[in-house]
Amino acid sequence: MPVIVKIKAVAFLLLSLPLLSLIYRFFGGGLGVDPIETLLDETGQWALRILLLTLLMTPLRRFIRRAWPIQLRRMLGLYSFFYAVMHFIIFVALDKAFYWDEIIGDILERPYIMFGFSALLMLTPLAITSTNNWIRRLGRNWSRLHRLVYVIAAFTLIHFILLVKVDLTEPLIYSFIFVILMFLRWGKVKS
Amino acid sequence: MLIKKPADIAASEITPQEIYLERRRFMQGLGAIGLSSLVSPAQAGYGGQVLDFNKPAQYQIKDELTPYQSVSTYNNFYEFSLDKYGPAKLAHTLKPRPWKVTVDGECARGGQYDIDDLIPASLEERIYRFRCVEGWSMVIPWVGFPLSELIKRFEPGSKAKYVMFETLYDPEQMPNQKGRVLDWPYVEGLRMDEAMNPLTLMAVGLYGEVLPNQNGAPMRLVVPWKYGFKSIKSIARIHFSETRPVSTWTKANPREYGFYSNVNPEIDHPRWSQKRERRIGEYSRRETLMFNGYSQEVAHLYKGMDLEKNY
């Protein structure tokens, strides 16, 4: 079996663990005093973490001179999309109990929700065009479209920064990591 | 001249602090191994010192109580931790006794009081709704006494338009005060008529027992028609003034947290809506009530005021 298949299998299992943990704790009463808050927080954080992992793959490939990071990248991107969709579904179904007028009101009137929702909207065509078929079909335009990931990451970070009450530590740490990842990417292009 | 009446409880009957803490640890241990029922009913419960109190009928509301576990492990108490689950784990460093409360400003009977001289012998249990500005809420059976009773004893003068409260400032007992996430000590304030309203409570216990540290021991304010951050914890100073005090959260973010901070579904927080809240324990959101459902008792305090300007 080629190494890449093994890598993908392990990655697939590892990335499912946060979801499995949430399901397990949901039924065992282990989601804390405000389970919906915990669900929103954890799905959001994992979507962001995996998104940043996705952005690590290109610099990693250059550094270790192997192909597998790029071969793994699609799964990471789709997993990030998956957790982001979960995050949104929990917001709509559990937090807002399908009160659509409120949901739409929130998206239009609360900047932090507008940024989050926009990030998810932009991530959707990237998820749809992740298949080999679409890569072929779009040709050069595929890379152009997928550069949206930088905007998506920035919007996600702004979403996080705007929603914390007073402690900016977590969102700033993620932002710092994002800046490093961007530096690793563009810094190398010059050489 | 004495301020207080002779204590109804003889000094010899007051549980020394070390024994009170030891008993709590013992009870928690018993509870952990499922043996708390072996102890007499008066000592069973949540491991704290049991209080004696009346239950005035008008404060025994029908809403379902938030479980003790949730009330005592989900706390915004930044003096200990920015995480809501942190204070329950970390607040053991707080020593509720000995405790002094400084009273000063526009009053005749200011001074440094031992807290046990301030807590009256007759306490009441009041079940209040509690609404956090973040959008969650609880129903809590507090044990305490009306703030108005306490204020009368200090004989505030005619210049006393506002009451200001301060939390203890002691980074040894409250380690997160070493950092500067908020401007310590925590300050809150009420207009005199808000403070004298029958609803305003000084709480010393919950669920029939002495306040756990993380809930603001030994004494905290409960102003049920305002957002929870106004209900200042672990009070160490009471100050009467002519000028309006500046609350810590107002100082931290004046656009988002005003002096009044009355619960009001019509006035959104700049970043999120206040129309609904999540009652802890429930999965959907319920509608937020004007003045947290206490309009009858307090709406008159704000007659003619523009509540949008005076948020």
Interface residues (C-beta under 8 A of the other chain):
Chain A: G32 V33 D34 P35 I36 E37 L94 D95 K96 A97 Y99 E102 G105 D106 E109 R110 P111 Y112 L162 L163 K165 V166 D167
Chain B: Q69 S70 T73 Y74 Y78 L82 K84 Y85 E134 W136 V181 L182 A252 N253 R271 W272 S273 K275 R276 R278 I280 Y283 S284 R285
